[in-house]
């Protein structure tokens, strides 16, 4: 349904809380490992800004802009940074 469909579904909702989760998987043919991270926030009333996926409609907790309006938010508090960090730490320590 895309971002616009999700916004339409939430048109009369007061509770717009959401968690943006991302999972990263690793497999070398013998070892399979997954890493998941999430960022709490809320769904905007309309699409704002650009970006991939939910970036134009997701506002991280403690902020007023969507990831699509401020890419630095996505890079500082977005779940991909945390999930990739966990993946890299695991590889450095255990792989």
N, C-alpha and C positions, 0 to 999 in steps of 0.2 A: 504493500500500500504506500510505501515511501514516506518521506517526511510529511508531505502535505496530508496524506491519509491519516497519519498518526495525530497530527494537529487537529484534523476534523473530528476524529474519535474523542479527543479530549476537550472539545469546544466548551462544554458546560462543567468541566471538572475544576474544582478548587484545589484539590491535592494533585499537584503536578510533579511530585517527587519521583526521581528516577535514579538508577545506578547504571552507569556506562561501563560494561565489562568487556574485556578483551582477553583472549587466550592465545598463547603462543605454544606451538608444539615443536618438539625436536625428536628425530628418529634417525639412527645411523644404521638401521637394519638389525641391530641387536638390542639397543637400549631405546625405549620410548619414554618420553617425559613431557609433561605439560605444565604450564605456568599461567595462572589467571590473576588478573588485577582488576580493581574497580574504582570508579570515582563517583561519589555521590553528588547529586545536583537536582536539577528540575528541567522540565520540558518547556521551552519558550512558547509564547502564544502565536508566534508566526516565525517563518524562516528568516534568519538574520545572518548575513555574511555568506561566505562560500565554504568550500571544503568537501571532504569525503564523508559519505555515510551520514551519521547523525550530527556532524559538526555544526551545521547551521541551526539546529534546534536544541542542542544540549548546553545548558548553563551550569558550570560547576559550582558547587556549594561555596558560598563566600564571595561570589563574583556576580556581576551584572551582565557581562557579555557572553555570547556563545563562543564555542571553540572556533566557529566559522568567522566570527568577527575579530578574534584575537588569537592568532596561531600560537603566540607565546604561552597562552594558557594551556593549550593542548600539549605543548612540549614540556611545561613545568608541572602541571597537575593531572594531565591525562593518564589513563591507565596503560597505554602502550609503553610509555617510558618505564613504568614500574615493572610490567611484565617482562620487558626486554632486559631490564636490570637484573631481575631474578634469574633469567635464563643465562645471562653472561656470568653472574656470580657462581651459579651451579657448574657451568662449564669450566670455569677457572679452578674451582675447588674440588670437583668430583669427576671430571671427565678427562 
